[in-house]
Amino acid sequence: MKGIKKSLTEEYLYLDFSHQTEGCIFPLHTSVTVFLLSYCDSKIFKVCLALTREIVSQWTRLCELTIPLAIENFLRQSSEQASTIPVEILQLEKKLGEPVRVHNDDKLRRQKLKQQKAVGVEISLAKEKKKSKVHNQETSEELDSPSKTLELEVAFSKLTAQEEASSSNREPSHIRKAKASDLPPLEHVFAEGLYFTLADIVLLPCVHHFLVIICKKLSEKLVEFPLLASWYQRIQEVPRVKAAASQCGIQFLDLPELLTTSTEQHPNLCEIQDVEEQNDPSFIGGPRPTMTKLMEKGIEVMFSPHPCPTWSLDWNTLPAAVSPKEGKMSSDRALRKQQQLNNLIYVVTNQAKPGDRIVDFCSGGGHVGIVLAHMLPSCQVTLIENKELSLVRAKKRSDELGLSNIWFIQANMEYFTGMFNIGVALHACGVATDMVIEHCIKMRASFVTCPCCYGFIQNTSKFNFPKSEQFKETLSYKEHMILCRFADQTAVQLPPQRRLIGKQCMCLVDLDRARAAEERGYSVQVISMEPESCSPKNNMIVGVPI
């Protein structure tokens, strides 16, 4: 992780910390690292000790702790006796088979549909040529090697600091009007989804040594891990990976192409889930019965009135670097982003007092934080974002504006423990919104959040859903998940009635969040942003400590 203030070269090194006894910091590897830096008189890092039990997510723990330990035990066993496949590896294989959800999910899936149709036309033409006997060997080879997928284009554009693969032209009508249910899912390119992260670096040596044993002693088991094998082959294409492996003595395996999938190898996985739902007497399918159940308990869709629906920043008089139009986006999208910002900025500026500290969580390219820093020069604004390129773009814009009241921290939000008065998050995906609200409640700070990706919501080590006592008394976890699933069905391409139900489910999910915060001493409102067309995810949850 990196903390950035004015200069991108100021580095922070975060080390595990559990306790200290007689001058020794535990875990012991932290004490060793601190001693090494001291002996070398290193001035590169500012060292921060972090309580890992509080900040490590389940996914991080699986990739960085559980899988390495499981593989280590597996390697020990393999030299002595017949080994059983670690359960953690089966979990990783299953994870790689799940559809990827990202912020621009709908946009990317439409691009993929366009790409698939284009490839389909090329293949049809090639087949016609083959029938006409005008094809050659080169044409035959082209048919056998598919073009680079959209997911790979997006992933490698990030690695080379380029813009994501996209078309500046408007999509054809048949692509724009395609139903969300007809769009192809995005597939995993790397462990986290589309982007190469630290998790891939940690997993690579583990998976490599696992596959070496599988190929030597349990080759018949290899077909059970087609997705893991594909990931293993794909990660070798990442710049510098092969060079680093060679320096470490890792000789990559040449694996056969595995055409089977995890669900084919384990067809009972989906069946087990269906049986569980059928045998669960508390499970009620579909959104309408679930919404009716809430209404019978007096819980109905209800929005608080917007405090000033027509208010807008005068974007034309603001410096160019303040506007989201400075980013690489279409004029239509930039207008919608401005409309979203109007809503958040109005609420925050009416709450902020001189000297307040404001945190923009999941800040991305800084659209919210930069406007706030410009509009509130007497407040300190901190942007927290885990993607370096996004912060670099935000830093460039703030430098153009000459802002002196803005800080940048590259980190997952779990690592941030600073004091602040107001927390803001625009379209924090899934439980990220709940993490922001939790951060704010712990600091007794106000929060202004606009949730996104309701389908990502699920029970974690920190949160259980429903969250509020009122909703817990009425709905089971599975019924709450029904609301979350349908809350994502608000895209403009969907029929009006479907979008209306999606909007109502969104409201109910956010009312549960609001009630949970109220139970902890907050006054909370769920407000629909104006105009509603500014985003399919147009709810704001505004909380103020009582």
N, C-alpha and C positions, 0 to 999 in steps of 0.2 A: 504494500500500500504506500501511497505517497500523500504527503500534505503539501499544499502549494500556497504560498503567499507571495504574490508579485513575481517570483522567480520559479520556473519549473524545475530547477536543479536542487532545491532544498528537499532532501529525502528523509522520510521517517521509516524506521524499522520497528515493527511490532513483534514482540516475543511473548511466548506463553508464560504465564505466571500463576502459580497456585499458592505458594507460601515461601517464607524465608526462615532459615534456621541457622544460627551461628555463622553468618556470613555467606551461606550457600543459598542461591536462589533455585527454587524448584519449579518446573522440571529441571533436571540436571543439565540437559542440553542448552537451556537458556543461560545457566551459570557459565558453561563452557564458552558460549558465544560472546557473552559480556566480557569474560576474561580475555578472549582472543582480540576483540576490538580494542580493549584497553591496552593490551600488550603491543598491538600494532599502532597505537596512538591514532586510531581512525577518526577522522573528522567528517567522513562522508555522511554518516547517519546520525539522526537524533533518535535514541533508543526509547521506546515506550513499552512498558510491561502491560499485558492485557490478560484479564481473567477469561481463559478459554471456555470455561463451563458456561459463561454467560453469552458468549459471542459466536460460538461455532454452530452453524445451522446443521440440520440433519443431513442434507446433501453434502456439505463440506466435510462433515464427520465421516460419511460413507466413503468419499473419494480419498481423503487425505489421511484418515486414521484406520477405519474399519477394514477396507479392502487391502491396504498394505499389510496389516497384521494377519488377515485371513490368508493371503497369498504366501506370506512367510511361513505360516503353519503348514500350508499345503506343500510347499517345497521341502520342508523337513520330513513330512510324512511320506512323500513320494520316493525318498531314498531308502525307506525302510519297509513300507507296506503298501498295499493297494489303497489309493487315496479316493476320498469322496470329494466331489466338486463343491467348492465353497458356496454357501447360499448367497453370499454377497455378490459373487460373479453372476449368478442367475438373476439377481435383482438388477444388476447393471445391464444385462442383456435385455431384460424386460423394459427397462427405462429407455434404452435406445430404440425400442419399437414403438414408443408412444409418440403421437403427433406433437410437433413443436408448436408452441404458442408464443408469439412475440408481439410487440406493440403494434406494428403495422401488419398484423396477421392477414386481414382481409385484402389489403393491397398486394402483398406478396403472393398470396394464393391466387389472385386474379392474374398476376404476371405469370405464375406457373401454368395456369390453365391456357393462357395465350401461347406460352412456349410449347406445351404439349400438343396443342392443335397445329402449331407450325411444324413440329417434328412429324406429326401424323401425316400432314400434306406431303412433306419431303419423302417419307417412307412410301406413301402411295405412288408418288411419281417414280421413285426408284423401282418399285415393283412393276409398274407399267413398262419401264425401260427393259426390265428383265424379261417380261413377256414378249417384248418386241425384239429380243435378242440384240439389243444395242448396248447392253451393259458391258463393263469390263471388270477386271479383278478389283480395281480401286473402288468401284461402286459397291461391289459385294462387301468389301471391308468396311465401308462407311455404314452399311446396314448393320454390321455386327458390332460396331462400337458407337454407343449412344453419345450424343453431344453432352457437354458439361451441363449438369442440372442447375436450375436457378439457385438452389440452396448452396451449391459449391461456388457459384459466381458471387453470391452475397458474402459467404464466409471468407473467400480469398480477397475480395475487395476490401474488407476490413483489415486483413493482415497486411495489405500493401498500402494502407492509408488512402484508399480511393473511395469514391462514393459507392454506395450499394448499387448493385445491378438494377437498373430501372430504365424505363423509357420516358423521355421528356414529353413525348406525344400522348395525347389522350387515348385511352384504351378503346378498341373497337366497341360498337354498341352491344354486340352479342356477349362480349366479355364483361362489360359494365353491368348488364342486366342479368347476368347469371345469378341464380339463387345461391346463397351462402352454403346451403346444404349440398350443392352440386360442385363446389370448389374442391380441388384436390388438397389433401393435408400436406403440411410441410414436414419433411423428414429430418431426422437428426443427422447433422454433418459431424459435429463434435459432441463431447459428453454433455455439455450444458445446452446444446441445441444447435444454433447456426454458427456460433462464434467460438474460436479457439481461446481457451482460458487456462488458468493455472491448474484446473482439475485435469485437463488432458496431459499436461506435463507430468503431474504426479502419477497418473494412471499408466502412462506408457511403459515405464520399466516393469511395473507390476504385471500388466497384461502380457508383455513380451515373455517374461519368465514363466508365466502361467501357460502360455501357448507352446513354449518349448517343451514343457513336460507333457502337455496334451498330445503333441505331435509324436513324441518319442514313445510314450507308454500307454496313452489312452486315445489313439488316433480315431477310434470309432466315435468318440465323444465330440469331435471337432464340429460335426454337422449340427450340433445343438447350439452353436454360437455364431451363426452367419452374420449377425449385426455387429458383434464384437470384432469378428474377423475383418469386416468391411471398414469399421472404424480404424482398426490397426493398419490396414493398407492405406487408408486415406490420410492418416496423420503423418505418414512418411512424406507426403507431398508438401507439408508445411515448410517454408524456408528455414534452414539451419537445423532442422530436426535430424536429418541423416548425418550431418557433420558432427553434431553433438553426440549422437549415438556411437559413431565410429570412434570418437575420442574416448568414450567410456567403455569400449569393448563390446558394445551391443551389435550383433550381426542380425539384421532383420530376416525373418523367415519369409519364404516365398510360398504363400498359402494358396491352395486351390480355390477357385471361385465357388462359393456355396450358394446354391439357388434356393434352398429351403429357408423358411422363416421360422421365427420363434413360435408363432402361433401354430404352425404346421407341426413342429416338433412337440409342442405342448398344447394340443387342442383343448385340453380340459381347463385351461386357465380361465377363459371367458365363460365356459359352462358353469364353473364353480361360482363365479360372481352372480350369474343369473339365478342359480339355485338358491344362493343366500338371500337374494331379494324376494324370491317366491315364498321362501320358508319364514320370512320375517313378517310377523303379523302387524307390526307397526308401520310397514312400508306402504306408502300410497303413491301411485304413479301419476305423472302429469302435473302441470302447474295449477290447474283450476281447482281440483280437490284440496290441494295444499293451501291455496289462497282462501278457499271457503272455510277451511279449518281455522285459519287465523281470524277471519271475519267473525266467526262464532265466538271467539274469545275477545272480540272488540279491537282487534288489530287490523286496520285498514290502510290502504295506500293513502298517504297524506304528505303533501309538501308544504313547507313553510313559505310564506310569500317572499318574493325576491325584494331585497331592500331598495333597489333602484334599477329596474330592468332596462331603462333606456340610457344609462350612463356609459360613457365611452371615453377613453383617452383620445386626445387629439393627435392621432398618429402622424398626421402630415407635418406638424410643427416639431415633432421629436427628432433628435439626431438619427441618422440612418441606422447606426449600429444598435439602436434600441429595438428596432422592429424585427420581428421574426422573418421578414422578407429578406433579411441579410443572409439567412440560411438558404441551403439549396433545396427549395421547395417550390411547387407551382403557386401561381397567384391565388387560385381558389383556396388551396390549403393554407397559405399565409393569412388570408382573410379570416378563415375559421379560427386559426391560432390566435389572431388578434382579438377575436370575439371571446374566445376562452379566457384570454388574459384580462380582458375588461372586467369579467366577473370576479376573478381572483384578486386582482389589484384593488378593486373597489373595496372589497371586504377587508383586506389586509391593511390598506392605508387608513381605513376608518378605525382600526383597532390599535395601530402602532403608535407608540409614544417616543419622543426623542430619547436616544440612548438604548432603545430596544435592540435585542439581537434576534435576527430572523434567519431561519434555516430553510433553504430550498432543498428538500430531500429528492433523490432520484432526479437531479436537476437537468440531465441531458446536456444540450448545448446552451443552457442558461437562459432560456426564453423568459421564465418567471423571475429568476434571481436578478438578472441584469436590469429589467424594468424596475424592480423594487429598489435596487441600489441607486438607480438614477432618480427615482421619484422620492426617495426617503434618504437624503444625504446625511441626516443626523442619526440614522440607524446603521448597525453593522449587519451585513448580509453574508451568509456562508452558503456556498454551493457544495453539495455532497453528491458525488457521482462515481461509479466504479469503472467507467470506460474512459481511458485516457484521452482518446481522440476527441470525445465530446467536450471534455474540460479544456483541451487545447483551443478548440474553436471558441468556447466561452471566454477564455482568457484573452484571446485576440480581440474579441469584441469589446471587452471591458477596458483593454489598453487603448483602443481607439477613442473610447469615451473619457479616458483619464480618470476612471473611478478609483477612489482611495479607500472606500468603505466596503470592499468586497474581498472575500477570502475563498479559496478553492481547496477542497479536500478530495483526493481520489481514494475511495474506500467503499466497502459495503456499509450500509447505514448502521449495522449492528455494532461497528467499531467506534461509532461516534458517541462520546459521553460528555460533551461540552454543555455548558449552561446556555439556555436561550429562552426567549419570551413567546415567539410565534413560530410554528412549524407549518410549512406549505408543501404540498405535493400535487402536481398536475399529472394525472393519469399514471399513478403508481400501480403497477400490475398486481392483481390478486391480493395475497396477504401482505404485500408491501404496504398497501394502504393501512392495514391493521398495525403493522410495525411502526409506521409513522405516528399513528394515533397513540400507540402505547408509549413511544418515546416522549410525546408531548405530555401525556398524563403523568408520567414519572417526574417530569420537570415542572408540572403544574403550568404548562404553557398552553396558549390558545392554539387551535389547529384549523387549517383551511385545506381540505383535501378534495380532490376530484378522482374517484376510483376508476379503475379500468380492469378489463380481463377478469370478469367475475367467475368465469369457468376455471380459473387458476386456484380459486379459494378451496382450501381443504384443511383438515386438522393437521397441526404441526406440534412440535414439542412445546411451543409457546402459546398456541391458540387452539381452542376447541370451539366448534360451531354447532348450533347457534351460540352467540356470545352472551346475550342478555338473559337474565332470569325469566323475563316475560316470554321470550321466544323459546327458551329451553323447556318451559312448562307445557308448550303447545306442540312443538315440532321435534322430530327426531333428526339426527345428523343427516340421514339420507333424504329426508324431506327438505331440509335446508339446501342440500346439494341440488335438488330439483330446481329451486328458485335461482340458484347461482347459474345453473346451466342455461335456463331460459332467459336470465338477465343479460346474457351475451347476444341475444337475438334482437338487436335493435338497429342493424345495418339498414341503410336507406334502400337497398335492393330488395328487402323483404316486403311482403304484403303489409298494408297498414295495420290490419288487425293483429298480425304476429308481432309487429313492432310495438303496438300498444301493450300487449301482454308482457313483452320484454321490458318495457319501461316500468310497468307495475312491479314486476319481479325485482328490477333494479332498486326501486324505492323500498321494497320490503327488506331486502338484504341490508340496505344502508340504514333503515330504521332499526334493525337489530344492532348494528354498530353504534347508532346514536343512543339507543336505550342502555347499552352496556357502558358507554361513557357517562351517561346521566347517573347510573348507579354508583359511579365513582366521583361524584361531585361536580359534574359539568352541566352547563346549559347548552343543548345541542339542537341544531336545525338541519334538516335535509332540504336543500333548495335546488330547483331545476334552473340551470344556467339559461341565460337569454342571449340571442335567440336559441331555441332548442336545436336548430339546424347546425349550430356551431360544432357539434360532435354527437355521434351516436351514444357516447358515454358522457352525458351532460348533467350528472348529479354533482352537487357540492355538499360536503358534510362540514359544517362550521361549528366548532366547539369552543366555549369560553369557560374557564374555571370559575365556579361560584365562590 
